[in-house]
Amino acid sequence: MAITTSNKFGKISISEDVIRTVASKAALECYGVIDLVSRRFSDSFNLLLGKSRFGRGVVVQVVDNLIYIELYAVLKVGVNVEAVKKSLSDAVKFSIETFTGMRVRRVHVNVVGIRV
């Protein structure tokens, strides 16, 4: 499914896969984030087949031209979990808003685990 918006340049359509990829790249660059994990079996199966790991662990929904993002992250041991969640949420929101030009209503971060 694609997300569409209109501005002075015309009608723009962006795939949800692209938004997932941008969100996952922004998330993996944040301090304290080790990995994003899939919550669906199909994502894990695609990883075994050699498909790109970007987009895994990110769920995108669009309601009334507002983007809702849910992340499933594994964090580094010893970091302040709440600070990393806030930083991760802000970084992903900024990246998606800059890339799409649309508003991100909410970025919800689920901490699935903590690793060394």
C-alpha positions in Angstrom: 0.0 0.0 0.0 1.2 3.5 -0.7 0.9 6.7 1.2 -0.2 9.7 -1.0 0.1 13.4 -0.3 -0.3 16.5 -2.4 1.8 19.7 -2.3 2.9 22.5 -4.7 5.0 19.9 -6.7 2.0 17.7 -7.3 0.7 14.3 -6.0 3.4 12.2 -4.3 3.0 8.5 -3.5 5.4 6.7 -1.2 5.4 3.0 -0.5 5.1 1.8 3.1 8.2 -0.4 2.5 10.2 2.7 1.8 9.0 4.3 5.0 9.9 1.1 6.9 13.4 1.2 5.4 14.0 4.9 6.3 12.7 4.3 9.9 14.8 1.2 10.4 18.0 2.9 9.1 17.3 5.9 11.4 16.7 3.6 14.4 19.8 1.5 13.9 21.9 4.7 13.9 20.7 5.6 17.4 23.0 5.0 20.4 22.0 2.0 22.4 20.1 0.2 19.7 21.6 -3.1 18.8 19.0 -4.4 16.4 15.4 -4.3 15.3 13.5 -7.6 15.5 10.7 -8.9 13.5 7.3 -9.6 15.0 6.2 -11.5 11.9 7.3 -14.9 10.7 7.4 -13.7 7.0 10.1 -11.1 7.9 12.3 -13.8 9.4 11.7 -16.0 6.4 12.7 -13.2 4.0 15.9 -12.7 6.0 16.8 -16.3 5.5 16.3 -15.9 1.8 18.8 -13.1 1.7 16.4 -10.2 1.4 17.3 -6.8 2.9 17.2 -6.6 6.7 16.0 -3.0 6.6 12.4 -2.6 7.4 12.3 -5.5 9.8 10.9 -4.6 13.2 8.9 -1.6 11.9 5.2 -1.4 11.5 3.7 1.5 9.6 0.0 2.6 9.6 -1.5 5.7 8.0 -4.8 7.1 9.3 -6.2 10.4 8.0 -2.8 11.5 6.5 -1.0 10.9 9.8 1.7 8.2 10.1 1.8 5.9 13.1 5.0 3.9 13.6 5.7 1.0 15.9 9.3 -0.2 16.5 10.5 -3.5 18.1 14.1 -2.9 19.3 16.8 -4.8 21.2 18.9 -2.4 23.3 22.4 -2.5 24.6 22.9 -3.6 28.2 23.7 -0.7 30.6 21.9 2.1 28.8 19.1 4.2 30.2 16.1 2.5 28.5 13.8 5.5 28.8 16.4 7.9 27.4 17.1 5.6 24.4 13.4 5.1 23.7 12.9 8.9 23.6 16.0 9.4 21.5 14.9 6.6 19.1 11.4 8.0 18.9 12.6 11.5 18.1 15.2 10.4 15.5 12.7 8.2 13.6 10.0 10.9 13.7 12.4 13.5 12.3 13.7 11.2 9.6 10.2 10.2 8.4 8.8 13.8 8.5 11.9 15.1 6.6 11.7 12.3 4.0 7.9 12.3 3.4 6.8 15.8 4.2 3.9 14.3 6.2 3.3 14.5 9.9 4.2 11.5 12.1 1.6 11.4 14.9 3.3 8.8 17.1 6.3 6.5 17.2 5.9 3.8 19.7 9.0 1.9 20.8 8.7 -1.6 22.2 11.9 -2.9 23.9 11.9 -6.6 23.1 15.2 -7.4 24.8 18.6 -6.2 26.1 21.8 -7.7 24.8 25.5 -7.3 25.6 
